[in-house]
């Protein structure tokens, strides 16, 4: 039996979004892979600077300055760049199915990502990530010190739609361009479709309308004449084969 830390967040649409929090093991594996990639980048930079320095006077000092700048850029900028530009996923996190999000479940932005990675130097103390590991183990949301300061979480991404979601057999998967529909949007739609029969009629209609209104502009080829729930079902069918 696998025990996982789960967190339920109420989205603005009134649909509960269930997140699986990443534990120490998966986060350590992700960090290790990222550190290996960073080491390779820094090694390549060192070779380039060493080759470029040659034997000209003063070149070693200039190379050292570039090395310091390069080290800072890789150590700090690597994580920030990937988290902001790749939906919270560094290569290490992507390989382990992890993602950084804000505490609301929304995608991480530059500010929180910058804060969590600047404060990572505290989590690394006393050199073995002891502070960060202790913080993850002791906090309810598995947050290291940087996460607490930035208001972020590291979650495990679902590899497939929740098993309870059912799309009507009559719904055919349309040939829509759904590339702009993210994982979080799809999870919200899946949660609604799974629980819509438990909602009051008015709430069900309103939530479906809000979700469809927000997602239709993101879907290429969607037919506006489709009813809201039919559109959402067809959206799930279109995305299901790409998960």
C-alpha positions as CSV (number, residue, x, y, z in Angstrom):
1,X,0.0,0.0,0.0
2,X,1.3,3.5,-0.9
3,X,0.7,6.3,1.5
4,X,0.7,9.8,0.0
5,X,0.2,13.3,1.4
6,X,-2.8,14.8,-0.3
7,X,-4.1,18.4,-0.2
8,X,-7.5,19.6,-1.3
9,X,-7.8,23.1,-2.6
10,X,-11.1,24.9,-3.5
11,X,-10.6,26.5,-6.9
12,X,-12.3,29.8,-7.8
13,X,-14.9,27.8,-9.8
14,X,-15.9,26.0,-6.6
15,X,-14.5,22.7,-7.7
16,X,-12.2,21.0,-5.1
17,X,-8.8,20.3,-6.6
18,X,-6.8,17.4,-5.0
19,X,-3.0,17.7,-5.1
20,X,-0.5,15.0,-4.1
21,X,2.4,16.5,-2.3
22,X,5.9,15.4,-3.2
23,X,7.9,13.7,-0.4
24,X,11.6,13.9,0.5
25,X,12.6,10.9,-1.6
26,X,11.2,12.1,-4.9
27,X,12.4,15.7,-4.3
28,X,15.9,14.4,-3.5
29,X,16.0,12.4,-6.7
30,X,14.9,15.4,-8.7
31,X,17.4,17.7,-7.0
32,X,20.2,15.2,-7.6
33,X,19.5,15.0,-11.3
34,X,19.3,18.8,-11.6
35,X,22.6,19.1,-9.7
36,X,24.2,16.7,-12.1
37,X,23.0,18.7,-15.1
38,X,24.2,21.9,-13.4
39,X,27.6,20.4,-12.8
40,X,27.8,19.5,-16.5
41,X,26.9,23.0,-17.5
42,X,29.5,24.5,-15.1
43,X,32.2,22.0,-16.3
44,X,31.5,23.0,-19.9
45,X,31.7,26.7,-18.9
46,X,35.0,26.1,-17.1
47,X,36.5,24.4,-20.2
48,X,35.4,27.3,-22.4
49,X,36.8,29.9,-20.1
50,X,40.1,28.0,-19.7
51,X,40.4,27.6,-23.4
52,X,39.5,31.2,-24.1
53,X,41.9,32.5,-21.5
54,X,45.0,31.1,-23.1
55,X,48.2,32.7,-21.9
56,X,47.4,36.4,-22.4
57,X,48.2,38.8,-19.4
58,X,45.2,39.4,-17.1
59,X,43.0,36.9,-18.9
60,X,42.9,34.6,-15.8
61,X,41.3,37.3,-13.7
62,X,38.7,38.0,-16.4
63,X,38.0,34.3,-16.7
64,X,37.6,34.1,-12.9
65,X,35.1,37.0,-13.0
66,X,33.1,35.3,-15.7
67,X,33.2,32.0,-13.8
68,X,31.7,33.7,-10.7
69,X,28.9,35.2,-12.8
70,X,28.3,31.9,-14.6
71,X,28.2,30.0,-11.3
72,X,25.6,32.3,-9.9
73,X,23.6,32.2,-13.1
74,X,23.5,28.4,-13.2
75,X,23.1,27.9,-9.4
76,X,20.2,30.3,-9.1
77,X,18.9,31.0,-12.6
78,X,18.7,27.4,-13.7
79,X,15.8,26.6,-11.4
80,X,14.0,29.9,-11.8
81,X,14.1,29.8,-15.6
82,X,12.8,26.3,-15.8
83,X,10.1,26.8,-13.1
84,X,8.8,29.9,-14.8
85,X,9.1,28.9,-18.4
86,X,8.3,25.2,-18.0
87,X,5.2,25.2,-15.7
88,X,7.1,24.6,-12.5
89,X,9.3,21.8,-13.9
90,X,13.0,21.6,-13.9
91,X,14.4,18.7,-15.9
92,X,14.9,16.8,-12.6
93,X,11.3,17.4,-11.5
94,X,9.9,16.6,-14.9
95,X,11.7,13.3,-14.9
96,X,10.2,12.4,-11.6
97,X,6.7,13.8,-12.3
98,X,7.0,16.7,-9.9
99,X,6.0,20.4,-10.3
100,X,6.2,23.6,-8.3
101,X,3.0,25.5,-7.8
102,X,1.7,28.3,-5.6
103,X,-0.2,27.4,-2.4
104,X,-3.4,28.2,-4.2
105,X,-2.6,25.5,-6.9
106,X,-1.9,28.2,-9.5
107,X,1.2,28.1,-11.6
108,X,4.4,29.5,-10.1
109,X,5.5,32.9,-11.3
110,X,8.9,34.7,-11.3
111,X,8.6,36.3,-7.9
112,X,7.8,33.2,-5.8
113,X,10.3,31.1,-7.8
114,X,13.0,33.7,-7.2
115,X,12.3,33.8,-3.5
116,X,12.2,30.0,-3.0
117,X,15.5,29.6,-4.9
118,X,17.4,32.5,-3.2
119,X,16.5,31.0,0.2
120,X,17.6,27.6,-0.9
121,X,21.0,28.5,0.5
122,X,19.4,28.2,3.9
123,X,17.9,24.9,3.1
124,X,21.3,23.6,2.1
125,X,22.8,24.2,5.5
126,X,25.0,22.8,7.0
127,X,26.0,21.5,3.5
128,X,23.9,18.4,3.3
129,X,20.4,19.9,2.8
130,X,19.7,19.1,6.5
131,X,17.6,22.2,7.1
132,X,15.5,21.6,4.0
133,X,14.9,18.0,4.7
134,X,13.9,18.7,8.3
135,X,11.5,21.4,7.2
136,X,9.9,19.1,4.6
137,X,9.4,16.4,7.2
138,X,8.0,18.7,9.9
139,X,5.7,20.9,7.9
140,X,2.1,19.8,7.0
141,X,2.5,20.6,3.3
142,X,6.0,19.2,2.9
143,X,7.6,22.6,2.4
144,X,11.2,23.5,2.8
145,X,12.2,26.9,4.1
146,X,12.2,28.4,0.6
147,X,8.7,27.1,0.0
148,X,7.4,28.6,3.2
149,X,8.9,32.0,2.4
150,X,7.6,31.9,-1.2
151,X,4.2,30.4,-0.6
152,X,4.9,27.5,-2.9
153,X,4.4,23.7,-3.0
154,X,6.0,20.8,-4.8
155,X,3.4,18.4,-6.0
156,X,3.4,15.1,-7.8
157,X,1.6,15.3,-11.1
158,X,-1.2,12.9,-12.0
159,X,-0.1,10.7,-14.9
160,X,-3.7,10.2,-16.1
161,X,-7.2,11.4,-15.5
162,X,-8.9,10.3,-12.3
163,X,-10.4,6.9,-12.8
164,X,-13.9,8.0,-11.7
165,X,-14.2,10.4,-14.7
166,X,-16.5,9.0,-17.4
167,X,-17.2,10.6,-20.7
168,X,-20.4,9.6,-22.4
169,X,-19.8,6.8,-25.0
170,X,-21.5,8.9,-27.7
171,X,-18.8,11.6,-27.3
172,X,-16.2,11.3,-30.1
173,X,-12.7,12.7,-29.6
174,X,-12.6,15.8,-31.8
175,X,-9.6,16.9,-33.7
176,X,-9.1,20.1,-31.7
177,X,-5.9,21.9,-30.9
178,X,-5.8,21.6,-27.1
179,X,-2.1,22.5,-26.6
180,X,-3.0,25.7,-24.7
181,X,-5.1,23.7,-22.2
182,X,-2.7,22.9,-19.3
183,X,-2.7,20.1,-16.8
184,X,-4.3,22.2,-14.1
185,X,-7.2,23.2,-16.3
186,X,-7.8,19.6,-17.3
187,X,-7.7,18.5,-13.6
188,X,-10.3,21.1,-12.8
189,X,-12.6,19.9,-15.6
190,X,-12.1,16.3,-14.6
191,X,-13.0,17.1,-11.0
192,X,-16.2,18.8,-12.2
193,X,-17.2,16.1,-14.5
194,X,-16.7,13.5,-11.8
195,X,-18.8,15.3,-9.3
196,X,-21.4,17.2,-11.4
197,X,-24.2,14.8,-10.5
198,X,-23.7,15.6,-6.9
199,X,-24.2,19.4,-7.5
200,X,-27.5,21.3,-7.4
201,X,-28.8,22.1,-10.9
202,X,-28.1,25.8,-10.6
203,X,-24.5,25.4,-9.3
204,X,-23.8,22.7,-12.0
205,X,-25.0,25.0,-14.8
206,X,-23.0,27.9,-13.5
207,X,-19.7,26.0,-13.0
208,X,-20.0,24.4,-16.4
209,X,-20.6,27.8,-18.0
210,X,-17.6,29.4,-16.2
211,X,-15.2,26.5,-17.1
212,X,-16.4,26.4,-20.7
213,X,-16.2,30.2,-21.1
214,X,-12.7,30.2,-19.8
215,X,-11.4,27.3,-21.9
216,X,-13.2,27.7,-25.2
217,X,-10.8,30.5,-26.3
218,X,-7.9,28.1,-25.6
219,X,-9.2,25.4,-27.9
220,X,-8.6,25.6,-31.6
221,X,-11.6,24.2,-33.6
222,X,-14.1,24.2,-30.7
223,X,-17.7,24.7,-31.8
224,X,-19.3,27.5,-29.8
225,X,-22.8,25.9,-30.4
226,X,-21.9,22.9,-28.2
227,X,-23.5,22.9,-24.8
228,X,-21.1,23.7,-21.9
229,X,-21.0,20.2,-20.5
230,X,-20.8,18.7,-23.9
231,X,-17.8,21.0,-24.7
232,X,-16.1,19.9,-21.5
233,X,-16.7,16.2,-22.2
234,X,-15.3,16.6,-25.7
235,X,-12.3,18.5,-24.3
236,X,-11.5,15.6,-22.0
237,X,-11.9,13.2,-24.9
238,X,-9.6,15.3,-27.1
239,X,-6.9,15.5,-24.4
240,X,-7.1,12.0,-23.1
241,X,-5.1,10.5,-25.9
242,X,-2.2,12.9,-25.3
243,X,-1.7,12.3,-21.5
